[in-house]
Amino acid sequence: MKLSPKLWELYSSSQDNQYKIGKFHDAYDAPMLTELMCHYNPDLNIDMELKEELLELLYHYNISDFEDVEIENEDTAKEIFHSIIAHGLVVDDGYIIKPGDFKGMMMLIPDISLWLSILFPNYFFPYLYGIKFGTLVKTADLFDIELPQIPMKTDYEGRCLYYWELCSVFNQFRKENAMTMPEFSSFLYDFVPDYFFEDRDEPSARRHGNLWISGGVPDYKLPDECYWGCNAEARPGDLLLIYQTSPISAIVAMYLILSSGEVDPFGSYHCYSKVRKVSELPKITLHELQKHQYFKNHPLIRRKFQGVNGTLLSSEDYDQLCSILSAKGFDNTALPELDTFRPNVNYKINLEKDVEEHLLIPLLDDLGLVNGVDYIRQLPIHAGRGRRIYPDFALYFDDSPTEPTAEILIEAKLHIKNNKERIEAFIQAKSYANLLQSHTLVLCDDERMIVFPNKNGFDRNYYEEFYWSELSNPDRLSILKKYLQR
């Protein structure tokens, strides 16, 4: 959607919000920048003294070399940024980050962005999302801002330069809406969350579909709730085992995943999920697993847990681990069970049409919806001069030739096999749903229906799944009816 000029004027002209904008305008030194970072990242528990010292070192030994440069265009701004990240952090008594160590500089992008947004506000914005890159994605989706593709995990230089690509995209939006950089900063971190991102309960964690394992070296008591490196395919309700690396080298805990895996372009773990502790476990050491009849030939054990973060384990792996825990006297009934169901149909689904004819339409019939009255297939929508698109199913529709609408839009696919395909299908369907002013968007395939409610905009990571095989459960069918029936 487009930003309403009237709404933005009302926001930016109020005294309270002028104060919020002023915080970005008035910040000019390390202490003030540290306060900004801590204010917008309370979950990170930032050590303010250490952060302030780092910001001062970064400015003195790197950023200050460029403070008198005049930037006349984006090409020059990009060159300066590349020089900064290539320079490293070289202090009087040696290297903190060596020149050319883009992996090290990648971790400093938020700090670098703060200084650059002060020195060159026409080109750089302060990146204050911490490990919540998903919030930036939600903002972009809300205002139809097309984000650049995130570079590969090991492309550290590319991941550093991704910040500049974000600056270029957001500067265009900022100029189109006649904002100063302090105003745009408050737009990102105050206005959008306050006006559009209501507090929501975590998406349903009812199903325990997958078991993942990640490593870490916690030098503190395992937290009850935190963000942990995981996998972009992780979903709410999945389970996460924690492998504590050297010197413990053992599986030590299980967590419940509360949020979908979010890629962090500037983070050391690349992808995070919010998790909540289920139970600490009796230690299952690498040494034990190397001697275990089942695990000794397991790929993860053979490589001694190298590259463990975000590894998917099988249900058989889980059963074997539970047997080991039981032998140690642990009560396995305290641990969740994995779901292992598959669609229970008597016909073979080979085509997208089969999904529509044998799964979706019978469900709509069971819900009492009538074709041509409550829903229509292939509702034509004008999408530009001489171009029409045809969504698969439109529920509670108005087929006006000038401005068709539908309360619910459903797009059918044969099989959505991974996160990438889900996002691609979501983006396509979201464009249709926005044109039809829909309040609910649904993707369905041979395994499930994925329901995205419109809560001040569609969110690619906020959805609920209904597997075909579980709809014999009256409670689950009742919940789905609330989405699909008036």
Disulfide bonds with the S-S distance in Angstrom:
none
